[in-house]
């Protein structure tokens, strides 16, 4: 049994993303996805709030929610998919839950989340890069 788990782990390692995506639940992000149309490839941006993550390893995914024309739209993205070009964090929010499904019931200004300020150490590390 243990041998099988080690074998699966070694097979999954080749499919994992080399540079991990850095985001947390509650962050407002731009998800850049690669779209193939015939022989052309373009990047499409999906903007929204991360309301949850699930899974682990190659099956790990995250769900992004946004409001379009008054309707809530949610989309799940696999973390390790080559279709996801990059995830740009626009804003960090201070949340106390792992899943933000309560945002589904809220409308308008009630969907706002408190902004999380960067700590002194985080700001200095970002400046050094």
PALUMTOR-98240 format. One record per residue: residue number from 1; residue in one letter; z, x, y of N, C-alpha, C in turn. Coordinates in nm, 2 decimals. Example, Ala and Ser with C-alpha at 12.3 -4.5 7.8 and 13.67 -1.06 7.14 Angstrom:
REM residues 2
     i   aa     n.c3     n.c1     n.c2    ca.c3    ca.c1    ca.c2     c.c3     c.c1     c.c2
     1    a     0.78     1.32    -0.57     0.78     1.23    -0.45     0.78     1.32    -0.33
     2    s     0.71     1.28    -0.22     0.71     1.37    -0.11     0.79     1.29     0.00
END
This chain:
REM residues 129
     i   aa     n.c3     n.c1     n.c2    ca.c3    ca.c1    ca.c2     c.c3     c.c1     c.c2
     1    x     0.00     0.08    -0.12     0.00     0.00     0.00     0.00     0.09     0.13
     2    x     0.08     0.19     0.13     0.09     0.27     0.24    -0.04     0.35     0.26
     3    x    -0.10     0.39     0.16    -0.23     0.46     0.16    -0.34     0.37     0.23
     4    x    -0.34     0.25     0.20    -0.43     0.15     0.26    -0.42     0.14     0.41
     5    x    -0.29     0.14     0.45    -0.26     0.13     0.60    -0.31     0.25     0.67
     6    x    -0.28     0.37     0.61    -0.33     0.49     0.67    -0.48     0.50     0.68
     7    x    -0.54     0.45     0.58    -0.69     0.45     0.57    -0.74     0.36     0.68
     8    x    -0.69     0.24     0.70    -0.73     0.15     0.80    -0.71     0.20     0.94
     9    x    -0.60     0.27     0.96    -0.57     0.33     1.09    -0.67     0.44     1.12
    10    x    -0.70     0.52     1.02    -0.80     0.63     1.05    -0.94     0.57     1.08
    11    x    -0.98     0.46     1.02    -1.11     0.40     1.04    -1.11     0.34     1.18
    12    x    -1.00     0.27     1.22    -0.99     0.21     1.35    -0.99     0.31     1.47
    13    x    -0.94     0.43     1.44    -0.93     0.54     1.55    -1.07     0.56     1.61
    14    x    -1.17     0.56     1.53    -1.31     0.59     1.58    -1.36     0.48     1.68
    15    x    -1.31     0.36     1.66    -1.35     0.25     1.75    -1.27     0.23     1.87
    16    x    -1.16     0.30     1.89    -1.07     0.29     2.00    -1.13     0.35     2.13
    17    x    -1.10     0.30     2.24    -1.15     0.35     2.37    -1.08     0.49     2.40
    18    x    -1.15     0.59     2.44    -1.10     0.72     2.47    -1.00     0.72     2.58
    19    x    -1.04     0.66     2.69    -0.95     0.65     2.81    -0.89     0.50     2.81
    20    x    -0.76     0.48     2.79    -0.71     0.35     2.79    -0.72     0.28     2.92
    21    x    -0.74     0.15     2.92    -0.74     0.07     3.05    -0.60     0.05     3.09
    22    x    -0.57     0.06     3.22    -0.44     0.06     3.28    -0.42    -0.07     3.36
    23    x    -0.36    -0.17     3.30    -0.33    -0.29     3.37    -0.21    -0.36     3.31
    24    x    -0.15    -0.46     3.37    -0.04    -0.53     3.32    -0.06    -0.68     3.34
    25    x     0.02    -0.76     3.28     0.01    -0.91     3.30     0.05    -0.94     3.44
    26    x    -0.02    -1.02     3.51     0.00    -1.06     3.65    -0.08    -0.98     3.74
    27    x    -0.15    -0.88     3.70    -0.24    -0.80     3.79    -0.36    -0.88     3.82
    28    x    -0.41    -0.87     3.94    -0.54    -0.93     3.98    -0.64    -0.82     3.96
    29    x    -0.75    -0.85     3.88    -0.84    -0.75     3.84    -0.98    -0.79     3.85
    30    x    -1.07    -0.69     3.86    -1.22    -0.71     3.85    -1.25    -0.65     3.72
    31    x    -1.31    -0.73     3.63    -1.35    -0.69     3.49    -1.50    -0.67     3.50
    32    x    -1.55    -0.55     3.49    -1.69    -0.52     3.49    -1.75    -0.52     3.35
    33    x    -1.84    -0.62     3.32    -1.89    -0.63     3.18    -2.04    -0.60     3.19
    34    x    -2.09    -0.54     3.08    -2.23    -0.51     3.06    -2.30    -0.63     3.01
    35    x    -2.41    -0.68     3.07    -2.48    -0.79     3.03    -2.62    -0.74     2.99
    36    x    -2.67    -0.77     2.87    -2.81    -0.73     2.83    -2.90    -0.85     2.85
    37    x    -3.01    -0.83     2.93    -3.11    -0.94     2.95    -3.24    -0.87     2.91
    38    x    -3.29    -0.90     2.79    -3.41    -0.84     2.74    -3.39    -0.69     2.72
    39    x    -3.46    -0.61     2.79    -3.45    -0.47     2.78    -3.37    -0.41     2.90
    40    x    -3.33    -0.49     2.99    -3.25    -0.45     3.11    -3.10    -0.47     3.09
    41    x    -3.02    -0.39     3.15    -2.88    -0.40     3.14    -2.82    -0.41     3.29
    42    x    -2.73    -0.50     3.31    -2.67    -0.51     3.44    -2.52    -0.52     3.42
    43    x    -2.45    -0.51     3.53    -2.30    -0.52     3.53    -2.27    -0.65     3.60
    44    x    -2.18    -0.73     3.54    -2.13    -0.86     3.60    -1.98    -0.85     3.61
    45    x    -1.93    -0.89     3.73    -1.79    -0.88     3.76    -1.72    -1.01     3.74
    46    x    -1.61    -1.01     3.67    -1.53    -1.13     3.66    -1.40    -1.10     3.72
    47    x    -1.36    -1.18     3.83    -1.24    -1.15     3.90    -1.14    -1.26     3.87
    48    x    -1.01    -1.22     3.85    -0.90    -1.31     3.82    -0.77    -1.24     3.79
    49    x    -0.68    -1.32     3.75    -0.54    -1.28     3.72    -0.53    -1.27     3.57
    50    x    -0.47    -1.16     3.52    -0.44    -1.14     3.38    -0.32    -1.23     3.34
    51    x    -0.35    -1.33     3.25    -0.24    -1.42     3.22    -0.18    -1.39     3.08
    52    x    -0.24    -1.29     3.01    -0.18    -1.26     2.88    -0.26    -1.15     2.80
    53    x    -0.19    -1.09     2.71    -0.26    -0.99     2.62    -0.22    -1.03     2.48
    54    x    -0.30    -0.99     2.38    -0.26    -1.02     2.25    -0.32    -0.92     2.15
    55    x    -0.27    -0.91     2.04    -0.32    -0.82     1.93    -0.28    -0.67     1.96
    56    x    -0.34    -0.59     1.87    -0.31    -0.45     1.88    -0.42    -0.37     1.81
    57    x    -0.43    -0.25     1.84    -0.54    -0.17     1.77    -0.68    -0.21     1.83
    58    x    -0.77    -0.22     1.74    -0.91    -0.26     1.78    -0.92    -0.41     1.81
    59    x    -0.82    -0.49     1.77    -0.82    -0.63     1.79    -0.75    -0.67     1.92
    60    x    -0.71    -0.58     2.00    -0.64    -0.61     2.12    -0.73    -0.67     2.23
    61    x    -0.68    -0.77     2.29    -0.76    -0.84     2.40    -0.67    -0.89     2.51
    62    x    -0.73    -0.92     2.62    -0.66    -0.98     2.73    -0.74    -1.09     2.79
    63    x    -0.66    -1.19     2.85    -0.72    -1.31     2.91    -0.71    -1.31     3.06
    64    x    -0.82    -1.34     3.12    -0.82    -1.34     3.27    -0.86    -1.48     3.31
    65    x    -0.78    -1.53     3.42    -0.80    -1.67     3.47    -0.84    -1.66     3.61
    66    x    -0.93    -1.75     3.65    -0.97    -1.76     3.79    -1.01    -1.90     3.82
    67    x    -1.02    -1.94     3.95    -1.05    -2.07     3.99    -1.19    -2.07     4.04
    68    x    -1.28    -2.15     3.99    -1.42    -2.16     4.04    -1.45    -2.31     4.07
    69    x    -1.48    -2.34     4.19    -1.51    -2.47     4.24    -1.40    -2.57     4.20
    70    x    -1.28    -2.53     4.22    -1.16    -2.62     4.18    -1.13    -2.63     4.04
    71    x    -1.20    -2.57     3.95    -1.18    -2.57     3.81    -1.12    -2.44     3.76
    72    x    -1.03    -2.44     3.67    -0.98    -2.31     3.61    -1.07    -2.26     3.50
    73    x    -1.10    -2.13     3.51    -1.19    -2.07     3.41    -1.11    -1.95     3.35
    74    x    -1.10    -1.95     3.22    -1.04    -1.84     3.15    -1.14    -1.77     3.06
    75    x    -1.13    -1.64     3.05    -1.22    -1.56     2.97    -1.14    -1.45     2.90
    76    x    -1.16    -1.43     2.77    -1.09    -1.33     2.70    -1.18    -1.21     2.68
    77    x    -1.13    -1.09     2.70    -1.21    -0.97     2.68    -1.14    -0.88     2.58
    78    x    -1.22    -0.82     2.49    -1.16    -0.72     2.40    -1.14    -0.59     2.47
    79    x    -1.02    -0.53     2.46    -0.99    -0.41     2.53    -1.08    -0.29     2.49
    80    x    -1.11    -0.28     2.37    -1.18    -0.16     2.32    -1.33    -0.19     2.30
    81    x    -1.38    -0.29     2.36    -1.53    -0.33     2.35    -1.61    -0.24     2.44
    82    x    -1.72    -0.19     2.40    -1.81    -0.11     2.48    -1.88    -0.20     2.59
    83    x    -1.87    -0.33     2.57    -1.93    -0.43     2.67    -1.84    -0.43     2.80
    84    x    -1.71    -0.40     2.79    -1.63    -0.39     2.91    -1.64    -0.25     2.97
    85    x    -1.71    -0.24     3.08    -1.74    -0.11     3.14    -1.61    -0.06     3.21
    86    x    -1.54    -0.14     3.29    -1.42    -0.09     3.35    -1.34    -0.21     3.40
    87    x    -1.21    -0.19     3.42    -1.12    -0.29     3.48    -1.06    -0.23     3.60
    88    x    -1.09    -0.29     3.72    -1.03    -0.24     3.84    -0.92    -0.33     3.89
    89    x    -0.80    -0.27     3.90    -0.68    -0.34     3.94    -0.68    -0.35     4.10
    90    x    -0.69    -0.48     4.15    -0.69    -0.50     4.29    -0.55    -0.52     4.35
    91    x    -0.46    -0.58     4.27    -0.33    -0.62     4.32    -0.23    -0.62     4.20
    92    x    -0.11    -0.58     4.22    -0.01    -0.59     4.12     0.08    -0.70     4.16
    93    x     0.13    -0.78     4.06     0.22    -0.89     4.08     0.35    -0.86     4.01
    94    x     0.46    -0.92     4.06     0.59    -0.91     4.00     0.61    -1.03     3.92
    95    x     0.61    -1.02     3.79     0.63    -1.13     3.69     0.74    -1.10     3.60
    96    x     0.80    -1.21     3.54     0.91    -1.19     3.45     0.87    -1.25     3.31
    97    x     0.74    -1.27     3.29     0.70    -1.33     3.16     0.59    -1.24     3.10
    98    x     0.57    -1.25     2.97     0.46    -1.18     2.91     0.34    -1.26     2.91
    99    x     0.35    -1.39     2.91     0.24    -1.49     2.92     0.25    -1.57     3.04
   100    x     0.15    -1.59     3.12     0.16    -1.67     3.24     0.08    -1.80     3.23
   101    x     0.10    -1.86     3.11     0.03    -1.99     3.09     0.07    -2.10     3.18
   102    x     0.19    -2.09     3.25     0.23    -2.19     3.34     0.14    -2.20     3.46
   103    x     0.06    -2.10     3.48    -0.04    -2.10     3.60    -0.15    -2.21     3.57
   104    x    -0.16    -2.25     3.45    -0.27    -2.35     3.41    -0.23    -2.48     3.48
   105    x    -0.10    -2.51     3.49    -0.06    -2.64     3.55    -0.05    -2.64     3.70
   106    x    -0.07    -2.53     3.76    -0.05    -2.52     3.90    -0.19    -2.52     3.98
   107    x    -0.18    -2.57     4.10    -0.30    -2.58     4.18    -0.28    -2.53     4.32
   108    x    -0.38    -2.47     4.38    -0.37    -2.42     4.52    -0.28    -2.30     4.54
   109    x    -0.19    -2.32     4.64    -0.10    -2.21     4.68     0.01    -2.18     4.58
   110    x     0.03    -2.28     4.49     0.14    -2.27     4.39     0.10    -2.16     4.28
   111    x    -0.03    -2.12     4.28    -0.07    -2.02     4.18    -0.05    -1.88     4.23
   112    x     0.00    -1.86     4.35     0.02    -1.73     4.40     0.14    -1.66     4.33
   113    x     0.13    -1.53     4.31     0.23    -1.45     4.25     0.29    -1.35     4.35
   114    x     0.42    -1.32     4.34     0.47    -1.22     4.43     0.41    -1.08     4.41
   115    x     0.38    -1.01     4.52     0.32    -0.88     4.50     0.43    -0.78     4.47
   116    x     0.39    -0.69     4.38     0.48    -0.58     4.34     0.45    -0.45     4.42
   117    x     0.54    -0.40     4.49     0.52    -0.28     4.57     0.53    -0.16     4.48
   118    x     0.46    -0.06     4.50     0.46     0.07     4.43     0.59     0.14     4.46
   119    x     0.65     0.20     4.36     0.77     0.29     4.38     0.72     0.42     4.44
   120    x     0.82     0.49     4.49     0.79     0.62     4.56     0.72     0.72     4.47
   121    x     0.77     0.73     4.35     0.71     0.82     4.25     0.57     0.79     4.22
   122    x     0.54     0.66     4.20     0.40     0.61     4.17     0.30     0.64     4.28
   123    x     0.35     0.63     4.41     0.26     0.65     4.52     0.23     0.80     4.53
   124    x     0.33     0.89     4.51     0.31     1.03     4.51     0.21     1.08     4.40
   125    x     0.23     1.02     4.28     0.14     1.05     4.17     0.00     1.01     4.20
   126    x    -0.02     0.90     4.26    -0.16     0.85     4.30    -0.22     0.93     4.40
   127    x    -0.14     0.98     4.50    -0.20     1.07     4.60    -0.24     1.20     4.55
   128    x    -0.17     1.26     4.45    -0.20     1.39     4.39    -0.33     1.38     4.32
   129    x    -0.37     1.27     4.26    -0.50     1.26     4.19    -0.61     1.27     4.27
END
